[in-house]
Amino acid sequence: MKNLSTYDQALRFLEFRPRSIAEVRRKLIQKGQPSSEIEQVITRLVDQRILDDAAFARQFARTKLLGAGASRFRVAQELARKGVARAIVDQAITDLQDDEGIDASAALHRVAEKKWKSLVSLDGFTRKRRLYAFLARRGFNPDEIRSAIDNLVANRSA
């Protein structure tokens, strides 16, 4: 990899999965590439639409909200860690909700329901405690979690 140009190194890094601009910049800096070359390469990749933080944020948010059952807060936190601007993150999540009907609260209830079923062998208190901890680790706030658990308990006893 030592003989690869800065551009080729960036492309190789992007082969595995989409990345944010900040991630690519960070990786190229780690590889010891000159700052001026890094900025030229990033500009080139953005112009070619290979690097696009808005598209990256939207895809990442869709995957996390639907697949992993993460909260809106957790998705925003992870994207911020990847260097995506808060405005881009908020827009990506809003677009998903508006354009594709992806609802973060529906994700909470879907994930809670699935986990609740897996905890069926436990007593009621332990089951609720473990579900609460599970949902908290996914970034849901306490009020959302309590509401989801109350809803599950009410539906089971009816």
N, C-alpha and C positions, 0 to 999 in steps of 0.2 A: 504494500500500500504506500510505500515511501515514494515511489515514482509517479503516483497519481497527481494530477493537477488538483487545485483547490475545488474546482467545479466538479471533477470526477469524484472526489472524496465526498462532496455534498450529495451527489446523486447516489452514491453507494449507501450512504447513511439513510437516504430516503427510500431505498429499495425495500426495506423491511416493513415499514409502516409510515403513514403520514406523520409529519412532525411540524411543530410550530417554527416560526422564523427564529425565535430566541433559542430553541433547542439546536437548530442547525448552526447558528452562530457560535453557541457554547462549544459544540463538538469540534468545529473547525479551529477554534481558539485552542482547545485541548490538543489538537493535532499539530499545533505550532505554526499554523498558517499566518501570514502577515495580515494585519487589520485591513489594509487597503484592498487586498485581494478578496478578503472575506466579504466586505461590503459590496464589491463589484459582483461577486458570485451571487450573493443574496438578491441584489437588484435584478440580475439576469434571471434567476429562478422565479422571482415574483412576476417579472414581465412575461415569462413563459407560462405563467399560471401553474407552475409545479409547486410553488410555495404559496399558500394562501391561508392566513390565520383564520379568516371567517369560515372558509370551507372546512378547515381542520377542526375548529371549535364546534361547528354544527355536527360533523360526523362523530366526533368524540362524545359530545353530549347525547346524541341519539343512542350510541352504543351503551353508554353508562346508564341512561335513564331507562332504556328498554331491557337491555341485557342484564346488567348488574343490579338494577333496582336502586341506584344511588339517588340521593336527594338532589334538588336543584343547587343547594348550598354546597354539597360535596363536589358536584361537577364543576361549579364555579371555582372552588378551592383548588381542585386538581389542575384546571386549565390555567389558573393564575400561577401555579407552581411551574407550569410549562412555559410561562412567559407571555401568555395571551392577555391582551388588554381587557380590562373589566367591561368596557363598553361593547367590545366584540363578543365577549362571553354572554352578556345579558341579551344582546341582539340574537345570538344563535339560539339560546334557550327559548326566547319569545317566539322566534320564527318557527321552531319545532312545535310549540304549542299552537300557534295560529295556523300554520300551513299544513302540518301533519297530524294535528290533534293529539300530540303526545302530552299527556297530563301527568305532572310529577306526583300529584296526590293519588292518581290511579295506580301509578307505579308503586307507591307506598303500600296501598291495599293489596295489590297483586303479590308483592314480595312478602308482606306480613302473612297473608293467607297461606302461601307456600311453606313458609317457615313454621307457622302454627301447626300445620299438618305433620311436619316432621318431629314436632315435640309432643305428640299425642301420648306417649308413654309416661310423661312426667305429671306430677301433681299440679294443680291449678296455679299455685303461687310460683313454683319454679318455672313453669311453662311461661307465665307472663313475664317473669324477671328475665329469662333468657331471650324472649322475643324483644323485650324492651332494649336490652343490651345490643342485640343483633341490629336492630333498626337505628339505634344511636350511632353505632359504628359506621353506618351508611350515611350519616349526616342529617337525619331527620330530627326536627326539634321536638322537645318533650311533649308539647301540646298535640302535635300531629301523631306522635306515637301513642299517647294515651287514648286519643280518639280512635285510632285504628284498633287498639287492643279492646277497648270498650265495645266497638262495633263487632269484633270477632266473638267476644264473650256473649254479647246479646244475641247474635245470630245462631250460636250453638245451643243456647238454652231455649230458644223459641221452637 
